[in-house]
């Protein structure tokens, strides 16, 4: 078995045995909002030092796309303080977003602790 096959097999095993809250949220965003995420990512890459200003509209489109999903709503509600602090850090450090790694770690840590029991993970997508 090659390293690539081994890595792929390990990835598949990890995906089937333990899906974290953050992974669920990212999967939802990717599945239902791929076009919006792609446009936003391209904008951020094209404007590394001014992406907060240049990409605001695209960021809002991603937020609007995901806002109706129950898992995203639950994480946003339960981790709003951590997410707000992360966004504030990004605004204050636009030229060095990597300086916000502690903030994003706190947000991701919070997202992992959100209790998703009773939350519909795979609702039928609604047309926009």
VMD Tcl script that draws the C-alpha trace (Angstrom):
set ca {
  {0.00 0.00 0.00}
  {1.45 3.37 -1.00}
  {1.68 6.35 1.36}
  {-1.12 8.06 -0.59}
  {-3.39 5.01 -0.28}
  {-2.56 4.71 3.42}
  {-3.28 8.41 4.00}
  {-6.56 8.15 2.07}
  {-7.57 5.07 4.07}
  {-6.66 6.79 7.36}
  {-8.64 9.89 6.33}
  {-11.68 7.77 5.46}
  {-11.47 5.96 8.80}
  {-11.20 9.22 10.69}
  {-14.15 10.68 8.80}
  {-16.37 7.71 9.56}
  {-15.37 7.27 13.20}
  {-15.25 10.79 14.57}
  {-16.84 13.86 13.06}
  {-16.31 16.92 15.25}
  {-18.76 19.79 15.58}
  {-16.41 22.08 13.66}
  {-16.06 19.51 10.89}
  {-19.85 19.20 10.72}
  {-20.09 22.98 10.41}
  {-17.43 23.08 7.70}
  {-19.07 20.20 5.84}
  {-22.39 22.05 5.92}
  {-20.77 25.24 4.69}
  {-18.96 23.37 1.92}
  {-22.03 21.40 0.88}
  {-24.58 24.19 0.85}
  {-22.40 27.28 0.31}
  {-19.51 26.13 -1.89}
  {-19.89 28.92 -4.46}
  {-19.95 31.62 -1.78}
  {-16.95 30.15 0.07}
  {-14.95 29.85 -3.14}
  {-15.58 33.49 -4.08}
  {-14.73 34.69 -0.58}
  {-11.52 32.64 -0.46}
  {-10.41 33.99 -3.83}
  {-11.07 37.55 -2.67}
  {-9.08 37.08 0.56}
  {-6.17 35.58 -1.40}
  {-6.24 38.45 -3.90}
  {-6.23 41.13 -1.17}
  {-3.97 39.86 1.65}
  {-3.64 43.18 3.46}
  {-7.04 44.75 2.71}
  {-9.33 41.73 2.53}
  {-11.51 42.99 5.40}
  {-12.61 45.95 3.27}
  {-12.52 44.33 -0.17}
  {-14.27 41.09 0.77}
  {-16.93 42.27 3.21}
  {-19.83 41.74 0.79}
  {-18.66 38.20 -0.02}
  {-18.23 37.46 3.68}
  {-21.83 38.53 4.22}
  {-22.98 36.20 1.41}
  {-21.30 33.25 3.15}
  {-22.91 34.25 6.45}
  {-26.34 34.57 4.85}
  {-25.96 31.22 3.12}
  {-25.06 29.33 6.29}
  {-27.20 31.25 8.78}
  {-30.31 29.15 8.26}
  {-28.65 25.81 9.11}
  {-29.45 24.55 12.66}
  {-25.88 23.40 13.45}
  {-24.39 26.73 12.41}
  {-27.07 28.60 14.38}
  {-26.29 26.58 17.50}
  {-22.51 27.13 17.25}
  {-22.99 30.84 16.57}
  {-25.29 31.19 19.56}
  {-23.19 29.17 21.99}
  {-19.83 30.63 20.86}
  {-20.80 34.19 19.97}
  {-18.37 35.74 22.48}
  {-15.38 33.78 21.14}
  {-16.32 34.48 17.52}
  {-16.78 38.22 18.18}
  {-13.34 38.37 19.84}
  {-11.81 36.56 16.85}
  {-13.45 38.98 14.38}
  {-12.30 41.97 16.45}
  {-8.74 40.63 16.41}
  {-8.88 40.26 12.61}
  {-10.11 43.84 12.24}
  {-7.35 45.16 14.50}
  {-4.64 43.05 12.83}
  {-5.54 43.19 9.15}
  {-1.93 43.07 8.04}
  {-1.07 40.10 10.25}
  {-4.13 37.86 10.68}
  {-1.90 35.04 11.96}
  {-1.56 37.02 15.19}
  {-5.17 35.97 15.90}
  {-4.39 32.27 16.16}
  {-5.15 32.21 19.90}
  {-8.56 33.75 19.21}
  {-9.43 31.25 16.51}
  {-8.24 28.42 18.78}
  {-10.63 29.62 21.51}
  {-13.50 29.78 19.02}
  {-12.76 26.32 17.62}
  {-12.43 24.96 21.15}
  {-15.83 26.38 22.00}
  {-17.36 24.98 18.80}
  {-16.13 21.51 19.78}
  {-17.99 21.68 23.08}
  {-21.38 22.69 21.66}
  {-24.00 20.06 22.41}
  {-25.61 19.13 19.09}
  {-27.99 16.58 20.59}
  {-31.39 17.21 19.07}
  {-30.05 19.52 16.37}
  {-30.91 18.49 12.80}
  {-27.53 17.92 11.14}
  {-28.91 17.08 7.68}
  {-32.10 19.08 7.12}
  {-33.43 19.43 3.60}
  {-31.78 22.49 2.04}
  {-34.13 25.36 1.32}
  {-33.95 27.20 -2.02}
  {-32.48 30.68 -1.72}
}
mol new
graphics top color blue
foreach p $ca { graphics top sphere $p radius 0.5 }
foreach p [lrange $ca 0 end-1] q [lrange $ca 1 end] { graphics top cylinder $p $q radius 0.2 }
display resetview
